[in-house]
Amino acid sequence: MFQELFPASVRGLSRFLSVSVLNLYHRDQLRTSFKEHLVNIVAPDLPESIRDNFIEAAKTEKLQSMPNSFLPPTSNLTEGLILLGDAFNMRHPLTGGGMTVALWDVVHLRELLSSSRIDLRDPESPKKVHSQLNRFFSQRKSRASVINILAMALYTLVSANDSDQPLKDLRESMIQYFHLGGICSSHPSGLLSGTLPSPVLLFCHFFAVALYGMYRVLLSSTSITNLFYQIYRSLAMIWTATVVFVPLLWSEWKP
Ligand SMILES: Cc1cc2nc3c(=O)[nH]c(=O)nc-3n(C[C@H](O)[C@H](O)[C@H](O)COP(=O)(O)OP(=O)(O)OC[C@H]3O[C@@H](n4cnc5c(N)ncnc54)[C@H](O)[C@@H]3O)c2cc1C
């Protein structure tokens, strides 16, 4: 499919694949063995149609690395200073939310600091900017927190180690939940893209995924003895969902 869609000339221009490496190596080791990691560990998991191109690129091209960070927003009320973009607020790039948050922040600020609201020649303007910043923090909160929480929560699920059964169960449940279609996929897409800036909706869908996972796990029990294990497994799932979600919610909404 990849070969058919992209002729060789275009493939040369379109080789870009982001690979997440989770604390596998110390920085020095990473530099020397990253190519080996890509070829030996990552490549076998890729679809056959792109594997050869990936291995060739991993061996021959200069690889770029970028640390992934989580920086919850804080109210910066230092007079004369406004932080925006990654300097102000960062989340895992898995969901591609960085520019959505940054550009929405620009939209809010443009409105709040417009010349109809603040005359910058007025000696009192720094005080007014300061008070508008308070409004800015509350206006951006819903949309930015939804995107940030979702990015970090999804990353926790997709990067889960296979030995971590509750996270693995949640990840599987999330995939099956999206497959249900309707609002089970359209709402999460809206939350991710910033078009549905509702933390309540995010909460509902996140725990709906956990409840759906519990239902699937309980339904799969094969005997009474097995049922006890599946009850334990499903309770572990809802507990893990809470442990993942609540600290992220707190980091975004703490006063
Ligand atoms: C792997 C990865 C994939 C991503 N994918 C997406 C995506 O698909 N969609 C999306 O919306 N977002 C994505 N993001 C997030 C997005 O890239 C950032 O949110 C966005 O670039 C933030 O813009 P910024 O201007 O705040 O910071 P940056 O783009 O980091 O710009 C900061 C600039 O300041 C320069 N700089 C730093 N220190 C100094 C200094 N002391 N003096 C002078 N200059 C300095 C840096 O060199 C840099 O050019 C991704 C991020 C990563 C890491």
The ligand as an SDF file (V2000), in Angstrom:
LIG
                    3D

 53 58  0  0  0  0  0  0  0  0999 V2000
    8.1220   14.7210   18.3310 C   0  0  0  0  0  0  0  0  0  0  0  0
    7.0980   15.8160   18.3900 C   0  0  0  0  0  0  0  0  0  0  0  0
    5.9910   15.7780   17.5350 C   0  0  0  0  0  0  0  0  0  0  0  0
    5.0190   16.7810   17.5920 C   0  0  0  0  0  0  0  0  0  0  0  0
    3.9370   16.7050   16.7660 N   0  0  0  0  0  0  0  0  0  0  0  0
    3.0100   17.6690   16.8190 C   0  0  0  0  0  0  0  0  0  0  0  0
    1.8870   17.6420   15.9250 C   0  0  0  0  0  0  0  0  0  0  0  0
    1.7340   16.7450   15.1240 O   0  0  0  0  0  0  0  0  0  0  0  0
    0.9820   18.6430   16.0520 N   0  0  0  0  0  0  0  0  0  0  0  0
    1.1100   19.6660   16.9370 C   0  0  0  0  0  0  0  0  0  0  0  0
    0.2600   20.5600   16.9940 O   0  0  0  0  0  0  0  0  0  0  0  0
    2.1630   19.7190   17.7750 N   0  0  0  0  0  0  0  0  0  0  0  0
    3.1070   18.7580   17.7350 C   0  0  0  0  0  0  0  0  0  0  0  0
    4.1680   18.8270   18.5860 N   0  0  0  0  0  0  0  0  0  0  0  0
    4.2460   19.9320   19.5440 C   0  0  0  0  0  0  0  0  0  0  0  0
    4.7080   21.2190   18.8380 C   0  0  0  0  0  0  0  0  0  0  0  0
    5.8890   20.9350   18.1240 O   0  0  0  0  0  0  0  0  0  0  0  0
    4.9790   22.2740   19.8890 C   0  0  0  0  0  0  0  0  0  0  0  0
    3.8530   22.4120   20.7260 O   0  0  0  0  0  0  0  0  0  0  0  0
    5.2520   23.6310   19.2150 C   0  0  0  0  0  0  0  0  0  0  0  0
    6.3570   23.5180   18.3660 O   0  0  0  0  0  0  0  0  0  0  0  0
    5.5020   24.6760   20.2860 C   0  0  0  0  0  0  0  0  0  0  0  0
    5.9240   25.8620   19.6640 O   0  0  0  0  0  0  0  0  0  0  0  0
    6.8240   26.8960   20.4500 P   0  0  0  0  0  0  0  0  0  0  0  0
    7.0270   28.0300   19.5150 O   0  0  0  0  0  0  0  0  0  0  0  0
    6.2320   27.1770   21.7880 O   0  0  0  0  0  0  0  0  0  0  0  0
    8.1970   26.1450   20.7730 O   0  0  0  0  0  0  0  0  0  0  0  0
    9.2780   25.6040   19.7500 P   0  0  0  0  0  0  0  0  0  0  0  0
    8.6580   25.1920   18.4600 O   0  0  0  0  0  0  0  0  0  0  0  0
   10.0840   24.5990   20.5160 O   0  0  0  0  0  0  0  0  0  0  0  0
   10.1680   26.8800   19.4570 O   0  0  0  0  0  0  0  0  0  0  0  0
   11.0710   27.3910   20.4050 C   0  0  0  0  0  0  0  0  0  0  0  0
   12.2400   27.9940   19.6200 C   0  0  0  0  0  0  0  0  0  0  0  0
   13.0570   28.7170   20.5330 O   0  0  0  0  0  0  0  0  0  0  0  0
   14.4060   28.4160   20.2280 C   0  0  0  0  0  0  0  0  0  0  0  0
   15.1910   28.6530   21.4520 N   0  0  0  0  0  0  0  0  0  0  0  0
   15.2460   27.9160   22.5800 C   0  0  0  0  0  0  0  0  0  0  0  0
   16.0640   28.4620   23.4800 N   0  0  0  0  0  0  0  0  0  0  0  0
   16.5360   29.5890   22.9200 C   0  0  0  0  0  0  0  0  0  0  0  0
   17.4260   30.6010   23.3720 C   0  0  0  0  0  0  0  0  0  0  0  0
   17.9810   30.5710   24.5910 N   0  0  0  0  0  0  0  0  0  0  0  0
   17.6810   31.6210   22.5380 N   0  0  0  0  0  0  0  0  0  0  0  0
   17.1130   31.6940   21.3090 C   0  0  0  0  0  0  0  0  0  0  0  0
   16.2540   30.7650   20.8360 N   0  0  0  0  0  0  0  0  0  0  0  0
   15.9710   29.7240   21.6320 C   0  0  0  0  0  0  0  0  0  0  0  0
   14.3910   26.9570   19.8120 C   0  0  0  0  0  0  0  0  0  0  0  0
   15.5360   26.6550   19.0300 O   0  0  0  0  0  0  0  0  0  0  0  0
   13.1170   26.9040   18.9800 C   0  0  0  0  0  0  0  0  0  0  0  0
   13.3410   27.2400   17.6420 O   0  0  0  0  0  0  0  0  0  0  0  0
    5.1490   17.8510   18.5300 C   0  0  0  0  0  0  0  0  0  0  0  0
    6.2660   17.8750   19.3970 C   0  0  0  0  0  0  0  0  0  0  0  0
    7.2200   16.8790   19.3350 C   0  0  0  0  0  0  0  0  0  0  0  0
    8.3890   16.9230   20.2850 C   0  0  0  0  0  0  0  0  0  0  0  0
  1  2  1  0
  2  3  1  0
  2 52  2  0
  3  4  2  0
  4  5  1  0
  4 50  1  0
  5  6  2  0
  6  7  1  0
  6 13  1  0
  7  8  2  0
  7  9  1  0
  9 10  1  0
 10 11  2  0
 10 12  1  0
 12 13  2  0
 13 14  1  0
 14 15  1  0
 14 50  1  0
 15 16  1  0
 16 17  1  0
 16 18  1  0
 18 19  1  0
 18 20  1  0
 20 21  1  0
 20 22  1  0
 22 23  1  0
 23 24  1  0
 24 25  2  0
 24 26  1  0
 24 27  1  0
 27 28  1  0
 28 29  2  0
 28 30  1  0
 28 31  1  0
 31 32  1  0
 32 33  1  0
 33 34  1  0
 33 48  1  0
 34 35  1  0
 35 36  1  0
 35 46  1  0
 36 37  1  0
 36 45  1  0
 37 38  2  0
 38 39  1  0
 39 40  1  0
 39 45  2  0
 40 41  1  0
 40 42  2  0
 42 43  1  0
 43 44  2  0
 44 45  1  0
 46 47  1  0
 46 48  1  0
 48 49  1  0
 50 51  2  0
 51 52  1  0
 52 53  1  0
M  END
$$$$
